[in-house]
Amino acid sequence: MSSKKFFSMVIAVLFALAIGGVAVAADTGPATIVLKAKKGNVTFEHHKHQEKIKCGECHHGPGHSAYTEGMKIHECQECHNKNNAEMPKKLQKTMNAFHKNCKDCHKEHKAEGAPTKCNGCHKK
C-alpha cells in the first residue's frame, strides 16, 4: 500500500471516529417524551426545555445529588415510588415530583407562553 493511500485511510478513520464521538457527546435524550397521566397524557417537549434550562434543573442523582455532565439519567419512578421510604411521602408519587418541579417554573415563564393550567399540559 502506498503511503498516500495509507495516509488517506488514516484520515478517513479519524474523521469517522470524530463524527461518531460528536454523535455520542450530543446524546441529549429524546426530543419528546410522553408522560402517561389520568388527567390526560403530557407530551413533554424535552428539546425545547433543554434550550432554556440546564439539565440539573430537572435531573439529579441518588440522594438528590447534583447532576453532572455524563451522569446516567434514571427514570424518575426508580426513586419516586411508594416503596422508597427514604423519599418524603409527598414526593413518592412521580406526579407530585413533576408538579413540584414544573409548576413553579411554568408560573415564572408564563409571559413566555409556558402553560399554567392543567389542560395546558394534560391533553385527553
C-alpha positions as CSV (number, residue, x, y, z in Angstrom):
1,M,0.0,0.0,0.0
2,S,1.4,3.4,-0.9
3,S,2.0,5.9,1.8
4,K,-0.6,8.2,0.2
5,K,-3.3,5.6,0.4
6,F,-2.3,4.7,3.9
7,F,-2.5,8.4,4.9
8,S,-5.9,8.8,3.3
9,M,-7.2,5.7,5.2
10,V,-5.9,7.1,8.5
11,I,-7.6,10.4,7.8
12,A,-10.9,8.7,6.9
13,V,-10.8,6.6,10.0
14,L,-10.0,9.6,12.2
15,F,-12.8,11.5,10.6
16,A,-15.3,8.6,11.2
17,L,-14.2,8.4,14.8
18,A,-14.6,12.2,15.3
19,I,-18.1,12.1,13.8
20,G,-19.1,9.2,16.0
21,G,-17.7,10.9,19.0
22,V,-19.7,14.0,18.3
23,A,-22.9,11.9,17.9
24,V,-22.3,10.2,21.3
25,A,-21.4,13.5,23.0
26,A,-24.5,15.1,21.5
27,D,-26.9,12.5,23.0
28,T,-29.2,14.7,24.9
29,G,-32.1,12.2,25.2
30,P,-35.3,12.1,23.2
31,A,-36.7,15.2,21.7
32,T,-40.2,14.4,23.0
33,I,-41.3,12.3,26.0
34,V,-44.9,11.2,26.6
35,L,-45.8,11.1,30.3
36,K,-48.9,9.0,31.0
37,A,-51.4,10.7,33.3
38,K,-55.0,10.2,34.4
39,K,-55.9,13.8,33.5
40,G,-54.5,13.3,30.0
41,N,-51.1,12.5,28.8
42,V,-48.4,15.1,28.8
43,T,-46.3,15.4,25.7
44,F,-43.1,16.9,27.1
45,E,-41.0,18.8,24.6
46,H,-37.7,17.8,26.1
47,H,-35.6,19.6,23.4
48,K,-37.4,22.9,23.9
49,H,-36.7,22.7,27.7
50,Q,-33.1,22.0,27.0
51,E,-32.8,25.2,25.0
52,K,-33.8,27.2,28.1
53,I,-32.7,25.4,31.2
54,K,-29.8,23.4,32.4
55,C,-30.2,19.6,32.8
56,G,-29.7,19.8,36.6
57,E,-32.9,21.8,36.9
58,C,-34.8,18.6,36.4
59,H,-32.3,15.7,36.6
60,H,-30.4,14.7,39.7
61,G,-28.6,11.7,41.1
62,P,-29.2,9.4,44.1
63,G,-29.9,11.3,47.3
64,H,-30.7,14.3,45.1
65,S,-27.0,14.8,44.3
66,A,-26.3,17.5,41.7
67,Y,-26.4,16.4,38.1
68,T,-23.0,16.3,36.4
69,E,-22.2,16.0,32.7
70,G,-22.3,12.4,31.6
71,M,-24.3,11.2,34.7
72,K,-26.6,8.3,33.9
73,I,-30.2,9.6,33.8
74,H,-32.6,7.2,35.5
75,E,-36.4,7.1,35.1
76,C,-38.0,9.2,37.8
77,Q,-40.1,6.4,39.2
78,E,-36.9,4.4,40.1
79,C,-36.7,6.7,43.2
80,H,-40.1,8.4,43.2
81,N,-42.2,5.5,44.2
82,K,-44.2,4.3,47.2
83,N,-41.6,1.7,48.1
84,N,-38.9,4.3,48.7
85,A,-39.1,5.0,52.4
86,E,-36.2,7.5,52.1
87,M,-38.2,9.7,49.8
88,P,-40.6,12.2,51.5
89,K,-44.1,10.7,51.3
90,K,-45.4,13.5,49.1
91,L,-42.6,13.0,46.5
92,Q,-43.0,9.2,46.3
93,K,-45.5,9.9,43.6
94,T,-43.9,10.9,40.3
95,M,-46.9,13.2,39.6
96,N,-46.1,15.2,42.7
97,A,-42.4,15.4,41.9
98,F,-43.2,16.7,38.4
99,H,-45.8,19.2,39.6
100,K,-43.4,20.5,42.3
101,N,-40.7,21.0,39.7
102,C,-42.7,22.1,36.8
103,K,-45.5,24.4,38.2
104,D,-43.3,27.0,39.8
105,C,-41.1,27.2,36.7
106,H,-44.1,27.5,34.4
107,K,-45.5,30.3,36.6
108,E,-42.2,32.2,36.3
109,H,-42.3,31.8,32.5
110,K,-46.0,32.4,31.9
111,A,-45.3,35.6,29.9
112,E,-43.2,33.5,27.5
113,G,-46.1,31.1,26.9
114,A,-45.5,28.4,29.5
115,P,-48.8,26.8,30.3
116,T,-50.0,27.2,33.9
117,K,-53.4,25.5,33.8
118,C,-53.8,21.7,33.9
119,N,-55.2,21.4,30.3
120,G,-52.2,23.4,29.0
121,C,-50.0,20.3,29.6
122,H,-52.5,17.4,30.0
123,K,-54.3,16.5,26.8
124,K,-57.0,14.0,26.5
